Amino acid sequence: MKKIPKEFDPARIAAHAESAQQIYREENNAKEPMASVLANNPEIYFVPPQRRSDWGKWEFKPGSYYDTTIGSQHPFWREQDLPQPSKDIRRLRADLLNWGYCKVEDALSAEQVATLRQRVLEQAEGEQLAGIAQRTPSGQNINCCVNKGRCFELFIEQHPSIAQGGPLVEQLVTEALGPGWICTSLIAAISLQGGVPQALHQDQNNNLDSRSPMSVNILTAITDVDEKTGGTLVIPGSHTVLADAVRAGKPVGKLPPAINMDAKAGTMVITDGRLLHGTGINHTDQPRIVMLNGMQKPWLRQQENWMLSVRPEVLERASAKLLHRMGYQATTGTQTNEGHGFGAVGKLDEAAGALVDFRLAADKGAYQRVGELRPDADGEMLNAPFTLRDVVGKARAGGVSAPVGIGSKGLNATAE
């Protein structure tokens, strides 16, 4: 065998790969804007995983990002013309540009809200009884909703039969993202009493200095939301503050306080992907339900559809690196499968985000997806051989704490 040139020796390459020698090192290793956000706003740092004994009854604390209130009652924001529920596209455009979010009033009728609420509650309890519910620090998520009811299929389409304001919402999303945008996921997010607030974050983790969003999220209130029920936390206008800082190469300074978003059930809130936001604290004994429907520019996906195109024999012999390169390794917010992968960080051969078993099961005709479940389903249905159950079980056997399994206490039980 011909000797390999010394320049290709991994040890030699490593010796010439110190950080100071690397091209684009600043861009690839950038921690902004969140590094300076946390440095200059320490109160915003991720909330410790504490529960009911720490949060207790709602009490507004001036200056707090998490024990806060709605805009009209907040001393910092109440004189500002913050987004208001509206059907006027001119008002909605202005709010989305200026504040990073807008509220589409009555986007769902009362009947449409009731349809979605019933399906979400049934599915949530069914998944609990089946032992496959995804527990979150705030409560419970229902993932891959498209498999779990015709109403969700139509909801992704923004079909007027389930979202009467769909055409108006689609127009605004098209203006924000351009034509051809795609849906990244549809999740029902349920907040329960005793849950932990979510750390403020941005959904758009690429091209943060863009002059227009790469992604938007539609938060649809299925129950009324406010400061008592866990209304989404937002810092109005933060989408431009952070983008301007990144673009100028400057740190983010002191940020204004967050508020809880307030919205009646049936309101669709369109948020810019760069807006700082997070789940609020539900201080009530009733579940707070918000549908999270993420949209993004169509080029934010792989050219090759590896999930569909790769031959089974290639997958069966593939190395951890090859699987990772082809997208068979989920990260916290991307490429998850029926919720498996939330909490993973995308490392090679990381069981918490390994996806190849789903595809191999499908190739064998044995992939059983979680479909519609209800609390009155029989034991055979609840104990069906869901592939998700097998994948999560395999991850747990390897010592991974997978985020599933709330149990069967019901939705009115507080989170532990």
C-alpha positions in Angstrom: 0.0 0.0 0.0 1.3 3.4 -1.0 2.4 5.5 2.0 0.0 8.3 2.8 1.5 11.8 2.6 2.5 13.2 6.0 0.3 16.2 5.4 -2.8 13.9 5.7 -1.7 12.5 9.1 -4.4 13.3 11.7 -1.8 14.2 14.3 -0.1 16.6 12.0 -3.4 18.2 11.0 -4.4 18.6 14.7 -1.0 20.3 15.4 -2.0 22.9 12.7 -5.6 23.3 13.9 -5.2 25.5 16.9 -8.1 27.9 17.3 -6.0 31.0 16.3 -5.1 29.3 13.0 -8.6 28.5 11.9 -10.6 30.4 9.3 -14.0 31.8 10.3 -13.2 30.9 13.9 -15.1 33.9 15.3 -18.2 33.2 13.3 -18.3 29.5 14.0 -17.5 29.9 17.7 -19.7 32.9 18.3 -21.8 32.8 21.4 -23.6 36.0 20.6 -26.1 37.3 21.1 -26.9 35.1 24.1 -23.4 35.5 25.7 -23.8 39.2 26.3 -27.6 38.9 26.9 -26.8 36.7 29.9 -23.8 38.7 31.0 -25.7 42.0 31.1 -29.0 40.5 32.1 -28.2 37.8 34.7 -31.8 37.6 35.8 -32.6 36.0 32.4 -30.4 33.0 33.0 -32.0 29.6 32.7 -34.5 29.0 35.6 -33.3 26.2 37.9 -35.4 23.0 37.8 -37.4 23.9 40.9 -41.1 23.2 41.2 -44.2 24.1 43.3 -42.5 24.9 46.6 -40.5 27.6 44.8 -43.1 29.3 42.6 -46.2 29.1 44.8 -48.9 31.6 44.1 -48.6 34.2 41.5 -47.0 37.5 42.6 -45.6 40.2 40.3 -42.0 41.0 41.1 -40.8 44.2 39.4 -37.6 43.5 37.4 -38.2 39.7 37.2 -38.3 38.1 33.8 -40.4 35.2 35.1 -42.7 36.4 37.9 -44.1 39.1 35.6 -47.4 40.3 34.3 -49.1 41.3 31.1 -48.1 44.4 29.1 -51.1 46.6 30.1 -50.3 46.1 33.8 -46.5 46.3 33.7 -45.2 49.6 34.9 -42.4 49.6 32.2 -44.7 48.7 29.3 -48.2 49.9 30.1 -47.8 53.2 28.3 -46.5 51.6 25.1 -48.7 50.7 22.2 -48.0 47.0 22.4 -49.6 44.5 20.0 -53.4 44.2 20.4 -55.8 41.6 19.1 -56.8 42.7 15.6 -58.1 41.5 12.2 -56.7 44.5 10.4 -53.7 43.4 8.4 -52.2 46.9 8.5 -52.1 46.8 12.3 -50.8 43.2 12.3 -48.0 44.1 9.9 -46.9 47.0 12.1 -47.0 45.0 15.3 -44.9 42.2 13.8 -42.3 44.6 12.4 -42.1 46.8 15.5 -42.5 44.4 18.4 -41.7 41.0 16.9 -45.2 39.5 17.3 -48.8 40.2 16.4 -52.1 38.9 17.6 -54.7 37.7 15.0 -58.0 38.1 16.8 -60.6 35.3 16.5 -58.4 33.3 14.1 -60.3 30.3 15.4 -64.0 30.3 16.1 -65.3 29.1 19.4 -66.3 25.8 17.7 -62.9 25.4 16.1 -61.2 26.0 19.5 -63.5 23.4 21.1 -62.6 20.8 18.5 -58.9 21.2 19.0 -59.1 21.4 22.8 -61.0 18.2 23.0 -58.6 16.4 20.7 -55.6 17.7 22.6 -57.0 16.7 26.0 -58.0 13.2 24.8 -54.6 12.6 23.2 -52.7 13.9 26.2 -54.5 11.6 28.6 -54.3 8.7 26.2 -50.5 9.1 25.9 -50.2 9.2 29.6 -52.2 6.0 30.1 -50.1 4.4 27.4 -46.9 5.4 29.2 -45.5 7.3 26.2 -46.3 10.9 27.1 -43.5 13.4 26.8 -43.0 15.2 30.1 -41.5 18.7 29.9 -40.4 21.1 32.7 -43.6 23.0 32.1 -46.0 20.0 31.7 -46.6 17.8 28.7 -46.0 18.1 24.9 -47.9 16.2 22.2 -45.5 15.8 19.3 -46.1 14.9 15.7 -49.7 16.1 15.9 -50.2 15.5 12.2 -50.6 11.7 13.0 -53.1 12.4 15.8 -56.3 13.8 14.3 -57.7 15.1 11.0 -58.1 18.5 12.7 -54.3 18.8 13.0 -53.7 17.9 9.3 -56.1 20.8 8.4 -54.5 23.0 11.0 -51.0 22.7 9.4 -52.7 23.8 6.1 -54.3 26.8 7.9 -57.5 25.5 6.4 -60.5 27.8 7.1 -62.5 24.7 8.3 -60.3 24.6 11.4 -58.7 28.0 11.4 -61.1 30.6 10.0 -58.3 33.2 10.0 -56.0 30.9 8.1 -55.9 33.0 4.8 -54.9 36.1 6.7 -52.3 34.3 8.7 -50.8 32.7 5.6 -50.5 36.1 4.0 -48.5 37.5 6.9 -46.3 34.4 7.1 -45.6 34.7 3.3 -44.7 38.3 3.7 -42.3 37.5 6.5 -40.6 34.4 5.0 -41.3 34.8 1.3 -43.1 32.2 -0.9 -42.6 28.5 -0.5 -42.1 28.4 3.3 -42.4 25.1 5.0 -43.7 23.8 8.4 -41.0 22.5 10.7 -43.4 21.0 13.4 -46.8 21.1 15.1 -46.7 20.6 18.8 -49.4 20.9 21.5 -47.7 22.4 24.5 -49.6 21.9 27.8 -48.5 23.8 30.9 -49.5 22.4 34.3 -49.5 23.9 37.8 -46.2 23.5 39.4 -44.2 23.6 36.2 -41.0 25.5 35.7 -40.9 28.5 33.3 -38.9 28.1 30.2 -35.7 30.0 29.8 -36.0 32.9 27.4 -34.6 32.0 24.0 -34.8 32.6 20.2 -36.3 30.0 17.9 -34.1 31.2 15.0 -30.6 29.9 15.7 -29.0 30.7 12.3 -28.4 34.0 10.5 -29.3 36.0 13.6 -28.3 39.2 12.0 -30.7 38.8 9.1 -32.9 41.8 8.2 -35.9 39.6 8.0 -36.8 36.4 9.9 -35.7 33.0 8.7 -38.4 31.4 10.8 -41.7 32.4 12.5 -43.8 30.5 15.0 -47.6 30.6 15.3 -48.7 30.3 18.9 -52.4 29.5 18.9 -54.2 29.9 22.3 -56.5 26.9 22.8 -57.2 28.1 26.3 -57.2 31.7 27.5 -53.6 32.8 28.4 -52.4 35.5 30.7 -50.0 36.0 33.7 -52.0 33.5 35.9 -52.2 30.7 33.4 -48.7 30.7 32.0 -49.0 33.1 29.1 -45.8 33.0 26.9 -43.1 35.2 28.2 -41.8 37.8 25.6 -39.5 40.8 25.5 -41.2 43.0 23.0 -38.9 44.4 20.3 -36.0 42.0 21.3 -36.0 40.6 17.7 -34.4 43.8 16.4 -32.3 44.6 19.5 -30.5 41.3 19.3 -30.2 41.3 15.5 -28.8 44.9 15.4 -26.2 44.0 18.1 -25.0 40.9 16.1 -24.9 42.9 12.9 -22.9 45.6 14.5 -20.6 43.2 16.3 -21.5 44.7 19.6 -22.7 43.1 22.9 -26.3 43.3 23.8 -26.8 45.7 26.8 -29.5 45.8 29.4 -32.8 44.5 28.1 -36.2 45.7 29.2 -38.3 43.3 31.3 -40.4 40.5 29.9 -44.1 40.3 30.0 -46.7 37.5 29.8 -48.5 37.4 26.6 -52.3 37.6 27.1 -54.7 36.3 24.5 -58.1 34.8 24.4 -58.6 31.3 23.2 -58.8 31.3 19.4 -56.1 34.0 19.0 -53.2 33.2 16.7 -50.0 35.0 17.8 -47.4 35.2 15.0 -43.9 35.6 16.4 -40.6 36.5 14.7 -38.1 33.7 15.1 -35.6 36.1 16.6 -37.9 37.2 19.5 -36.8 36.3 23.0 -39.6 34.2 24.5 -40.4 31.2 26.7 -43.2 29.4 28.4 -44.6 31.1 31.4 -45.7 29.7 34.8 -49.1 28.2 35.1 -50.4 29.1 38.6 -53.8 27.6 38.1 -55.1 24.0 38.5 -56.3 23.9 34.8 -54.1 23.0 31.9 -52.9 25.8 29.6 -52.9 24.7 26.0 -51.0 26.4 23.1 -50.5 25.0 19.7 -46.9 25.7 18.4 -46.8 25.7 14.6 -43.3 26.6 13.4 -42.6 27.8 9.9 -39.3 28.5 8.1 -37.7 29.3 4.8 -37.7 26.3 2.5 -33.9 26.1 2.0 -33.4 25.3 5.7 -33.3 21.6 5.1 -31.0 19.1 3.5 -30.9 18.7 -0.3 -30.9 15.0 -0.2 -33.9 13.4 1.7 -31.7 10.9 3.5 -34.5 9.7 5.7 -36.2 8.3 2.6 -33.5 7.6 0.1 -30.8 5.6 1.9 -30.8 1.9 1.4 -31.5 -0.2 4.5 -28.2 -2.2 4.2 -26.3 1.1 4.2 -28.1 2.2 7.4 -27.5 -1.1 9.1 -23.7 -0.9 8.6 -23.4 2.9 8.9 -21.0 4.3 11.5 -22.2 6.8 14.1 -20.5 9.5 12.1 -22.3 8.6 8.8 -25.6 8.5 10.6 -25.0 11.9 12.1 -24.0 13.4 8.7 -27.2 12.1 7.1 -29.4 13.6 9.8 -30.2 10.4 11.8 -29.1 12.1 15.0 -31.6 14.6 16.5 -30.7 17.7 18.4 -32.8 19.5 21.0 -35.0 21.3 18.5 -34.3 19.7 15.1 -34.9 16.4 13.4 -36.9 14.9 16.3 -39.1 11.9 15.6 -42.4 11.7 17.4 -40.7 13.8 20.1 -37.7 11.5 20.5 -34.6 13.7 20.4 -35.8 16.6 22.5 -33.1 17.1 25.0 -30.4 15.5 22.9 -27.4 17.7 21.9 -26.5 16.0 18.6 -23.4 14.1 19.6 -22.2 11.1 17.7 -24.0 7.9 18.7 -26.1 9.7 21.3 -29.0 7.3 22.3 -31.2 10.2 23.3 -31.4 11.4 19.7 -30.8 8.3 17.7 -33.3 7.9 14.9 -32.2 5.1 12.7 -34.3 2.5 14.4 -37.5 4.3 13.3 -36.4 4.1 9.6 -35.3 0.5 9.9 -38.6 -0.4 11.5 -40.4 1.3 8.6 -38.4 -0.7 6.1 -39.5 -3.9 7.7 -43.1 -2.8 7.7 -43.0 -2.8 11.5 -43.0 0.9 12.3 -46.1 1.6 14.5 -46.6 5.3 14.9 -48.6 6.8 17.8 -51.9 7.8 16.4 -55.2 9.0 18.0 -55.5 7.9 21.6 -58.2 8.5 24.2 -58.5 7.8 27.9 -61.2 5.2 27.2 -59.1 3.2 24.8 -58.8 -0.5 25.5 -55.7 -2.1 26.9 -54.7 -3.5 23.5 -54.5 -0.1 22.0 -52.7 1.5 24.9 -50.2 -1.3 25.1 -49.6 -1.5 21.3 -46.0 -2.0 20.2 -45.3 1.6 19.4 -41.9 2.0 17.8 -41.4 5.1 20.0 -41.8 2.9 23.1 -39.1 0.6 21.8 -36.7 3.4 20.9 -37.1 5.1 24.2 -36.7 1.9 26.1 -33.5 1.2 24.2 -32.2 4.6 25.1 -33.1 4.2 28.8 -31.4 0.8 28.9 -28.3 2.6 27.8 -28.6 5.0 30.8 -30.3 7.8 29.0 -33.0 9.7 30.8 -35.5 10.1 28.0 -38.2 12.8 28.5 -41.2 10.6 28.4 -43.7 9.1 30.8 -45.9 11.4 32.9 -47.9 8.5 34.2 -51.7 8.4 34.7 -52.5 11.1 37.2 -54.5 13.1 34.7 -54.1 16.6 33.3 -55.4 18.3 36.5 -52.6 16.8 38.6 -49.7 19.2 39.3 -46.3 18.4 37.8 -43.9 16.8 40.2 
